[in-house]
């Protein structure tokens, strides 16, 4: 019987939590620096 899926035991687990913590930290730093600020007021009208 042949298996449809093969298992890779040497595959590294991805640490999603650490990656998301880095993203959140960068997002907080950008927000405090005033980057990517959103305003509904339009300047072009």
PDB file with one MODEL, atoms N, CA, C and O in Angstrom:
MODEL        1
ATOM      1  N   UNK A   1       0.836  -1.187   0.000  1.00  0.00           N
ATOM      2  CA  UNK A   1       0.000   0.000   0.000  1.00  0.00           C
ATOM      3  C   UNK A   1       0.878   1.246   0.000  1.00  0.00           C
ATOM      4  O   UNK A   1       1.758   1.387   0.849  1.00  0.00           O
ATOM      5  N   UNK A   2       0.647   2.131  -0.928  1.00  0.00           N
ATOM      6  CA  UNK A   2       1.439   3.361  -0.986  1.00  0.00           C
ATOM      7  C   UNK A   2       0.709   4.468  -0.244  1.00  0.00           C
ATOM      8  O   UNK A   2      -0.516   4.573  -0.298  1.00  0.00           O
ATOM      9  N   UNK A   3       1.478   5.285   0.443  1.00  0.00           N
ATOM     10  CA  UNK A   3       0.891   6.387   1.196  1.00  0.00           C
ATOM     11  C   UNK A   3       0.741   7.605   0.306  1.00  0.00           C
ATOM     12  O   UNK A   3       1.621   7.934  -0.489  1.00  0.00           O
ATOM     13  N   UNK A   4      -0.384   8.256   0.461  1.00  0.00           N
ATOM     14  CA  UNK A   4      -0.649   9.456  -0.320  1.00  0.00           C
ATOM     15  C   UNK A   4       0.231  10.615   0.148  1.00  0.00           C
ATOM     16  O   UNK A   4       0.697  11.419  -0.659  1.00  0.00           O
ATOM     17  N   UNK A   5       0.453  10.690   1.474  1.00  0.00           N
ATOM     18  CA  UNK A   5       1.244  11.778   2.040  1.00  0.00           C
ATOM     19  C   UNK A   5       2.500  11.207   2.687  1.00  0.00           C
ATOM     20  O   UNK A   5       2.460  10.160   3.334  1.00  0.00           O
ATOM     21  N   UNK A   6       3.592  11.895   2.507  1.00  0.00           N
ATOM     22  CA  UNK A   6       4.822  11.476   3.162  1.00  0.00           C
ATOM     23  C   UNK A   6       5.107  12.414   4.310  1.00  0.00           C
ATOM     24  O   UNK A   6       4.792  13.602   4.233  1.00  0.00           O
ATOM     25  N   UNK A   7       5.693  11.907   5.362  1.00  0.00           N
ATOM     26  CA  UNK A   7       5.956  12.699   6.555  1.00  0.00           C
ATOM     27  C   UNK A   7       7.430  13.073   6.576  1.00  0.00           C
ATOM     28  O   UNK A   7       8.299  12.235   6.335  1.00  0.00           O
ATOM     29  N   UNK A   8       7.702  14.342   6.869  1.00  0.00           N
ATOM     30  CA  UNK A   8       9.072  14.816   6.963  1.00  0.00           C
ATOM     31  C   UNK A   8       9.400  15.046   8.431  1.00  0.00           C
ATOM     32  O   UNK A   8       9.015  16.065   9.004  1.00  0.00           O
ATOM     33  N   UNK A   9      10.110  14.100   9.041  1.00  0.00           N
ATOM     34  CA  UNK A   9      10.419  14.195  10.470  1.00  0.00           C
ATOM     35  C   UNK A   9      11.471  15.253  10.766  1.00  0.00           C
ATOM     36  O   UNK A   9      11.597  15.705  11.904  1.00  0.00           O
ATOM     37  N   UNK A  10      12.227  15.648   9.747  1.00  0.00           N
ATOM     38  CA  UNK A  10      13.308  16.608   9.969  1.00  0.00           C
ATOM     39  C   UNK A  10      12.838  18.048   9.802  1.00  0.00           C
ATOM     40  O   UNK A  10      13.640  18.977   9.897  1.00  0.00           O
ATOM     41  N   UNK A  11      11.566  18.237   9.556  1.00  0.00           N
ATOM     42  CA  UNK A  11      11.052  19.580   9.321  1.00  0.00           C
ATOM     43  C   UNK A  11      11.064  20.378  10.627  1.00  0.00           C
ATOM     44  O   UNK A  11      10.659  19.884  11.679  1.00  0.00           O
ATOM     45  N   UNK A  12      11.533  21.611  10.533  1.00  0.00           N
ATOM     46  CA  UNK A  12      11.582  22.463  11.718  1.00  0.00           C
ATOM     47  C   UNK A  12      10.205  23.048  11.996  1.00  0.00           C
ATOM     48  O   UNK A  12       9.470  23.398  11.073  1.00  0.00           O
ATOM     49  N   UNK A  13       9.866  23.148  13.268  1.00  0.00           N
ATOM     50  CA  UNK A  13       8.611  23.778  13.634  1.00  0.00           C
ATOM     51  C   UNK A  13       8.768  25.284  13.503  1.00  0.00           C
ATOM     52  O   UNK A  13       9.798  25.847  13.874  1.00  0.00           O
ATOM     53  N   UNK A  14       7.741  25.927  12.974  1.00  0.00           N
ATOM     54  CA  UNK A  14       7.784  27.380  12.838  1.00  0.00           C
ATOM     55  C   UNK A  14       7.245  28.016  14.109  1.00  0.00           C
ATOM     56  O   UNK A  14       6.213  27.601  14.637  1.00  0.00           O
ATOM     57  N   UNK A  15       7.951  29.021  14.589  1.00  0.00           N
ATOM     58  CA  UNK A  15       7.558  29.693  15.816  1.00  0.00           C
ATOM     59  C   UNK A  15       6.743  30.928  15.440  1.00  0.00           C
ATOM     60  O   UNK A  15       7.279  32.029  15.307  1.00  0.00           O
ATOM     61  N   UNK A  16       5.438  30.723  15.273  1.00  0.00           N
ATOM     62  CA  UNK A  16       4.575  31.816  14.837  1.00  0.00           C
ATOM     63  C   UNK A  16       4.434  32.880  15.910  1.00  0.00           C
ATOM     64  O   UNK A  16       4.303  34.064  15.602  1.00  0.00           O
ATOM     65  N   UNK A  17       4.461  32.459  17.180  1.00  0.00           N
ATOM     66  CA  UNK A  17       4.258  33.427  18.257  1.00  0.00           C
ATOM     67  C   UNK A  17       5.393  34.445  18.289  1.00  0.00           C
ATOM     68  O   UNK A  17       5.146  35.641  18.444  1.00  0.00           O
ATOM     69  N   UNK A  18       6.623  33.987  18.147  1.00  0.00           N
ATOM     70  CA  UNK A  18       7.773  34.896  18.166  1.00  0.00           C
ATOM     71  C   UNK A  18       7.720  35.841  16.976  1.00  0.00           C
ATOM     72  O   UNK A  18       8.034  37.025  17.096  1.00  0.00           O
ATOM     73  N   UNK A  19       7.319  35.308  15.828  1.00  0.00           N
ATOM     74  CA  UNK A  19       7.224  36.139  14.629  1.00  0.00           C
ATOM     75  C   UNK A  19       6.164  37.223  14.810  1.00  0.00           C
ATOM     76  O   UNK A  19       6.375  38.378  14.441  1.00  0.00           O
ATOM     77  N   UNK A  20       5.011  36.835  15.386  1.00  0.00           N
ATOM     78  CA  UNK A  20       3.945  37.807  15.600  1.00  0.00           C
ATOM     79  C   UNK A  20       4.337  38.842  16.641  1.00  0.00           C
ATOM     80  O   UNK A  20       3.941  40.002  16.535  1.00  0.00           O
ATOM     81  N   UNK A  21       5.116  38.438  17.654  1.00  0.00           N
ATOM     82  CA  UNK A  21       5.571  39.402  18.659  1.00  0.00           C
ATOM     83  C   UNK A  21       6.474  40.451  18.019  1.00  0.00           C
ATOM     84  O   UNK A  21       6.397  41.631  18.363  1.00  0.00           O
ATOM     85  N   UNK A  22       7.329  40.025  17.090  1.00  0.00           N
ATOM     86  CA  UNK A  22       8.196  40.976  16.398  1.00  0.00           C
ATOM     87  C   UNK A  22       7.373  41.934  15.546  1.00  0.00           C
ATOM     88  O   UNK A  22       7.651  43.132  15.501  1.00  0.00           O
ATOM     89  N   UNK A  23       6.358  41.397  14.871  1.00  0.00           N
ATOM     90  CA  UNK A  23       5.497  42.251  14.048  1.00  0.00           C
ATOM     91  C   UNK A  23       4.760  43.261  14.910  1.00  0.00           C
ATOM     92  O   UNK A  23       4.662  44.435  14.554  1.00  0.00           O
ATOM     93  N   UNK A  24       4.239  42.802  16.052  1.00  0.00           N
ATOM     94  CA  UNK A  24       3.504  43.705  16.930  1.00  0.00           C
ATOM     95  C   UNK A  24       4.415  44.774  17.498  1.00  0.00           C
ATOM     96  O   UNK A  24       4.006  45.925  17.646  1.00  0.00           O
ATOM     97  N   UNK A  25       5.650  44.404  17.818  1.00  0.00           N
ATOM     98  CA  UNK A  25       6.606  45.378  18.356  1.00  0.00           C
ATOM     99  C   UNK A  25       6.903  46.448  17.298  1.00  0.00           C
ATOM    100  O   UNK A  25       6.921  47.640  17.602  1.00  0.00           O
ATOM    101  N   UNK A  26       7.131  46.015  16.070  1.00  0.00           N
ATOM    102  CA  UNK A  26       7.409  46.961  14.988  1.00  0.00           C
ATOM    103  C   UNK A  26       6.204  47.855  14.736  1.00  0.00           C
ATOM    104  O   UNK A  26       6.352  49.045  14.457  1.00  0.00           O
ATOM    105  N   UNK A  27       5.012  47.277  14.834  1.00  0.00           N
ATOM    106  CA  UNK A  27       3.795  48.055  14.606  1.00  0.00           C
ATOM    107  C   UNK A  27       3.628  49.115  15.698  1.00  0.00           C
ATOM    108  O   UNK A  27       3.245  50.249  15.412  1.00  0.00           O
ATOM    109  N   UNK A  28       3.916  48.743  16.946  1.00  0.00           N
ATOM    110  CA  UNK A  28       3.822  49.714  18.048  1.00  0.00           C
ATOM    111  C   UNK A  28       4.839  50.838  17.868  1.00  0.00           C
ATOM    112  O   UNK A  28       4.525  52.008  18.091  1.00  0.00           O
ATOM    113  N   UNK A  29       6.056  50.481  17.465  1.00  0.00           N
ATOM    114  CA  UNK A  29       7.094  51.497  17.255  1.00  0.00           C
ATOM    115  C   UNK A  29       6.705  52.443  16.126  1.00  0.00           C
ATOM    116  O   UNK A  29       6.904  53.653  16.237  1.00  0.00           O
ATOM    117  N   UNK A  30       6.155  51.908  15.046  1.00  0.00           N
ATOM    118  CA  UNK A  30       5.720  52.746  13.933  1.00  0.00           C
ATOM    119  C   UNK A  30       4.577  53.652  14.351  1.00  0.00           C
ATOM    120  O   UNK A  30       4.513  54.813  13.947  1.00  0.00           O
ATOM    121  N   UNK A  31       3.672  53.115  15.165  1.00  0.00           N
ATOM    122  CA  UNK A  31       2.525  53.905  15.598  1.00  0.00           C
ATOM    123  C   UNK A  31       2.976  55.060  16.487  1.00  0.00           C
ATOM    124  O   UNK A  31       2.469  56.176  16.370  1.00  0.00           O
ATOM    125  N   UNK A  32       3.938  54.785  17.383  1.00  0.00           N
ATOM    126  CA  UNK A  32       4.414  55.845  18.263  1.00  0.00           C
ATOM    127  C   UNK A  32       5.223  56.882  17.492  1.00  0.00           C
ATOM    128  O   UNK A  32       5.322  58.036  17.911  1.00  0.00           O
ATOM    129  N   UNK A  33       5.802  56.469  16.362  1.00  0.00           N
ATOM    130  CA  UNK A  33       6.563  57.397  15.540  1.00  0.00           C
ATOM    131  C   UNK A  33       5.660  58.163  14.570  1.00  0.00           C
ATOM    132  O   UNK A  33       6.122  59.052  13.854  1.00  0.00           O
ATOM    133  N   UNK A  34       4.372  57.812  14.551  1.00  0.00           N
ATOM    134  CA  UNK A  34       3.418  58.512  13.693  1.00  0.00           C
ATOM    135  C   UNK A  34       3.355  57.983  12.277  1.00  0.00           C
ATOM    136  O   UNK A  34       2.770  58.627  11.407  1.00  0.00           O
ATOM    137  N   UNK A  35       3.940  56.830  12.028  1.00  0.00           N
ATOM    138  CA  UNK A  35       3.879  56.254  10.691  1.00  0.00           C
ATOM    139  C   UNK A  35       2.555  55.514  10.499  1.00  0.00           C
ATOM    140  O   UNK A  35       1.938  55.066  11.466  1.00  0.00           O
ATOM    141  N   UNK A  36       2.139  55.397   9.279  1.00  0.00           N
ATOM    142  CA  UNK A  36       0.935  54.662   8.885  1.00  0.00           C
ATOM    143  C   UNK A  36      -0.294  55.168   9.639  1.00  0.00           C
ATOM    144  O   UNK A  36      -1.184  54.384   9.968  1.00  0.00           O
ATOM    145  N   UNK A  37      -0.350  56.450   9.910  1.00  0.00           N
ATOM    146  CA  UNK A  37      -1.518  56.975  10.602  1.00  0.00           C
ATOM    147  C   UNK A  37      -2.657  57.125   9.606  1.00  0.00           C
ATOM    148  O   UNK A  37      -2.440  57.487   8.449  1.00  0.00           O
ATOM    149  N   UNK A  38      -3.846  56.851  10.052  1.00  0.00           N
ATOM    150  CA  UNK A  38      -5.022  56.891   9.185  1.00  0.00           C
ATOM    151  C   UNK A  38      -5.936  58.010   9.645  1.00  0.00           C
ATOM    152  O   UNK A  38      -6.207  58.148  10.838  1.00  0.00           O
ATOM    153  N   UNK A  39      -6.400  58.792   8.720  1.00  0.00           N
ATOM    154  CA  UNK A  39      -7.322  59.861   9.035  1.00  0.00           C
ATOM    155  C   UNK A  39      -8.396  59.901   7.968  1.00  0.00           C
ATOM    156  O   UNK A  39      -8.108  59.782   6.777  1.00  0.00           O
ATOM    157  N   UNK A  40      -9.630  60.069   8.398  1.00  0.00           N
ATOM    158  CA  UNK A  40     -10.711  60.145   7.426  1.00  0.00           C
ATOM    159  C   UNK A  40     -10.777  61.503   6.751  1.00  0.00           C
ATOM    160  O   UNK A  40     -11.408  61.647   5.704  1.00  0.00           O
ATOM    161  N   UNK A  41     -10.135  62.494   7.339  1.00  0.00           N
ATOM    162  CA  UNK A  41     -10.149  63.812   6.726  1.00  0.00           C
ATOM    163  C   UNK A  41      -9.301  63.799   5.460  1.00  0.00           C
ATOM    164  O   UNK A  41      -8.170  63.313   5.460  1.00  0.00           O
ATOM    165  N   UNK A  42      -9.859  64.337   4.391  1.00  0.00           N
ATOM    166  CA  UNK A  42      -9.140  64.333   3.122  1.00  0.00           C
ATOM    167  C   UNK A  42      -8.495  65.688   2.896  1.00  0.00           C
ATOM    168  O   UNK A  42      -9.078  66.732   3.190  1.00  0.00           O
ATOM    169  N   UNK A  43      -7.297  65.652   2.375  1.00  0.00           N
ATOM    170  CA  UNK A  43      -6.560  66.888   2.108  1.00  0.00           C
ATOM    171  C   UNK A  43      -6.843  67.428   0.714  1.00  0.00           C
ATOM    172  O   UNK A  43      -6.592  68.602   0.441  1.00  0.00           O
ATOM    173  N   UNK A  44      -7.363  66.581  -0.170  1.00  0.00           N
ATOM    174  CA  UNK A  44      -7.451  66.975  -1.578  1.00  0.00           C
ATOM    175  C   UNK A  44      -8.780  67.632  -1.943  1.00  0.00           C
ATOM    176  O   UNK A  44      -8.984  67.999  -3.100  1.00  0.00           O
ATOM    177  N   UNK A  45      -9.681  67.785  -0.980  1.00  0.00           N
ATOM    178  CA  UNK A  45     -10.951  68.445  -1.295  1.00  0.00           C
ATOM    179  C   UNK A  45     -10.949  69.878  -0.837  1.00  0.00           C
ATOM    180  O   UNK A  45     -11.939  70.586  -1.020  1.00  0.00           O
TER     181      UNK A  45
ENDMDL
END
